[in-house]
Amino acid sequence: MDLRKIQFFFAVVEHRNLSAAAQFLRVSQPTLTRHMQALEIDFGTPLFVRRGRGMLLTEAGMRLHEGLKGLQRQIRSLRNDVAATMVEPSGEIAFGIPPSPRVLLGAPLITRFAKTYPRTSVRIVEQTSGGLRDLVASGVLDLCVTNAAEPLDGVISEPLGREAMVLVGPARAKLSMKKETPVEDLADLPLILTSRPNSLRLMVETGLGKCGREPIVKCEANTLPLMTDLVRAGVAYTILPLCGAGALLQQQRVSASPIKGFFITWLAARPRNRSLATAGERFYQMLCETGRDLVRDGIWGPPPR
């Protein structure tokens, strides 16, 4: 499959119409039709359902589209690398970060990178650690922050730092960061937890399972603002990395207590089977440096070896 077919395929997907896509590409409609038919022959399956004048993706077409998005990013990165002298990197970096370390790690990192390399741009995706790992492995993202409790299939990683997991409750619960909460006590509290198979959820279930207990899951939520909003409203407690509750703790809008023996190790992850463009390499290096700075300043503990 050549690059022209990929370009034509994306145009048909975007416009959902052969005529409009042909006009956008400045080719004749019969030419575009032949290319789409050849593409379906290449893959041995229909990629589109033709309804009237519209073109909708089949399930096979959707899978091809997802795969080609990663390939398209790689081609764009390669073009940027070849075209530039790379004295000053250019191009886009696609970076994923979980909600908890966004303020502590993400904001300083991206601010520093933008000032250092003004010819680059950063596309940021905020999602759970496991979801980001999958996006890096599939080529949709260049690199991400994930955690050591997630499977690391398709990526290689570098430890950034380690921090405590904390029980977070409303301010009136008067939890104290100076007093640890035993793991078994979590079973007596209504909890707001992420959905399976998120590593935070599995961590809680595994920890309580060792005590012969199960969590009382009052609510499932995968976004940090919603989880903390529900905590502040008094719906239930939640469990977060300390950096996820840091700002609200400083503002005294919640209270928190370290959970005895519960820690999370943050990692920088990059693809296992492909190289990064120069801009991506510089971003990865700066990400690791930022993690080391947090450890040096005592904000994070050193990662376990």
N, C-alpha and C positions, 0 to 999 in steps of 0.2 A: 504494500500500500504506500503510495507516494504522498508527499506533503500536500499536493493539490487536492487529492481526494479528501484528505482530512479537512482542509479549508472548505471544500464544497459541502461536506457532511455537516460541519458546524453551522454553515449558513442556512441549510435546509432546516436543521433543528431550531435555530433561532427564529426564522421567518415562518416556519410551519406551512410553507407554500412554495412550490417549485417556481412559479412565475416570479414571485417577489424575491426569492433567493437568487434566481438567475439575473434579475435586474440589478440586484445589489452587487453580484459578482461580475457583472458586465459580460456574461456569456449567454449563449442561446439556451432556451429551455430544453430542446432536444439533447444538447451537449450535457447539460446538468443531469438530465434523466439517465443518459447512458452511464455517467459516472456513478450515480447511485445504484443502478442495476449491477454495475461491475463490482461495487463494494459489497452488495448482497451476495454475489457469486463468490467473492473472496472469502466471506465468512460462512457461506453455505446456509444462510437463514435469512428470512425477511427482517429488515431493520425498521421498516415503516408500515403503518396501516394507512392506506389512502382512502380518505372519506371526502367525497365531493372534490373540492379544491384544496382540502387540507391534508397535511402530512403529519401523522402522530407516530411517536416512537413505539415499537414493540418492546417487550421486556428485554429481548436481545439487544435492540437498539439502545435502550437505556444503559445497559451494562457497557456497551461499547463507548457510549458518550462519556460515562464516568471514567473509564480507562484512558480515553484520549485526552481528557482534561489534564491528567497528570503528564502525559506525553507532550502536550502542547506547552505546559510550563517548562519542561526540560528543554524543549527546542528554543523557547524564548530566552532562557538563561544561557544556553549555548551561543545563541546569536549575539547576546550582549557581551559575552566573554570574548568571542572572536572579533567583534567589531571595535572593542575598546582596547587601549593600551593597558588598562587596569592599574595605572598609577593611581587613579581615583576610581574605585568601583562604581558601577551604575546598575540600574535595573531594579526589579521588584524582588523583595524577600517575602515569602508567605510564612507567617509565624503563628504558632498556636500556643495559647497559655490558659491554664485552668483559672476559674474565678478567684480562688483564694490568694495566690501570689501576684495577682494582677497589679495591685497598687504598690506593694513592697518591691517587686522585682521588675514587672513589665514597664511601668511608667518611667522609672529612671533609666532603664536599658534603652528604650526606644528614643527617649529624649536625647540621650548621649549619642546614640548611633546617628540620629538625624543631623545633629550638629557636626559630627565627625565626617560623615559621608553624605553631603547634601544632594548628590546626584542619584541617590537611591530612594526608593519608597518602600514602606512596610505595609503589607496587608495582614491584619490581625484577625485571628479567629479565636473566640473564647468558647471553650467547651470542656467537658470532663476529660480527665487525664487519658482514659482508655480510648475515647473517641479521637482525641488528638493523635495518639500513637498510631491508630489505624490510618489517619489521613496522611501522616508522614510516610508510613510504609507503602501507601498506594500512590504517592507522588503528588497528591493534591496540596500538601504543605511541604516546605523545605525543611523545617525543623520545629521543635516544640519543647515546652516544659511538660514533663510527666512525672510520675512517682514510681518508686522502686517496687511497690506492691502490684503494679500492672505487669502483665506479660509483655515481653519486649521483642516479640516476633517482628522481623522485618526492619528493625532499627538497631543502631548502636548508641550507647549512652555514656554520659559523663556525669558523675555525682556532683551536685551543686551544694547541698547543705541539708541539715537535719533539724527538725523542730518538733515541739510537742503537739499532740492532739489535745484539744480542750473540750470540755463539756460547757456548752453555752446556754445560759438561761436568761430570763428577763432580769432587769436590774433589781427588782424586788426579791428575787431568789437569793441575793447576797452570796453568790458563789465567790470564792477567793482564789486568786492566782498563787497565794502562799500556802494553800492546802490542797493536796492531791485528792482526787476522787478515785476510789477503788473501782476496778472494772466491773465487778459484780453488782455495784450500786446502780449501774446504768440500766439493769433489768427492772428496776423499780420505778423508772421514770417514763412518761410518754415521750416518744422521740420523733423528730422530723429527720428522715434519712434519705439519702439518694437511692435510686432504684437499682436493683441488681442488673448487671454484674459489676457495678461500680466498685472500685477497690475500697472506698471508705465504708460502704455498706458491708462488704465481705469482711473487712477488718473488725467491725463491731460484732457481727454475727459469730465470727471465729473466736474472738476474745470471750464473749459470753458463753459460747458453746463449751469452752474449756472449763467453765464454772458450772456446767449443767443448766444454764439459763438461756432464755431467748429475749430479744428486744421487744418492747411494746411499740410497734410502729403506728403512730398516730397519723402521719402524713408522709407521702413520698414527694420529694421535689429535687430537681437537679440544677437549680439556679441559686446562687448565693444570696442575692437580694431577697428573693422570695422566702428562703429558709430563715434568714435573720428577721424579716418582717413578721413572720409567723411567731418566732420566738419573742419578739418585742410585744406582740399582741397577746402573749400568754397562752398560745395554743399548745405548745410543747417545748421541749428542749431539743438542741441539736448538737452534733459533734463535728468540729471543724479543725483544720490546721490553725495554729495560733495566728498566722498572718491573715487568715480569713476573718478573724474577729477583732484584729488589732485596732482598727479605726473606731469601731463602736465601743470597744472597751475604754479607749482614751476619752471618748465623749460621755462615758458612763451611761450609755443607752442599753447595755446588756451587762451581765456579770459572767464570769467564767472561772473554771477550775481545771488544772492539768489532770489528765487521766493517767493513772499510774501505769507505767510500762507501755503507753501508746505513743508512738512517734511516727513521723512521716519523713522519708528521704526524697527530696526533689532531685530530678535528673534533667539534663539537657539531652534531647534525643534527635538523631539525624538518620537519614536513610542508610540501610546496610548495603544495598546493591547499586547505588549510584552516587556520583560525586556532586558536591554543591558548586554552584557558580562562585566566583570570587567574592561577590557581595555577600552571599550566604555564608561563606567561610569566615569572613570578617565578623559577621553578625554572631555566628556560633562562638567564635573566640571571645567576643565581647560579653556574650551571655555567660560563659564560663568564668570570665573575670569578675562579672557582677556577683555571681554566686560566691566566689572567693572573698570578695569585699564584705559580703554579709556575714561570712564566717569570721573573718578577721575582726569585724566590728562587734562580734558577740551577739548579733541578732539571730543568726542560725548557729547551730552546733556543727562541728566537722562531721562529714558523712562517715558512716561505718566503713571499715576496710574489709 
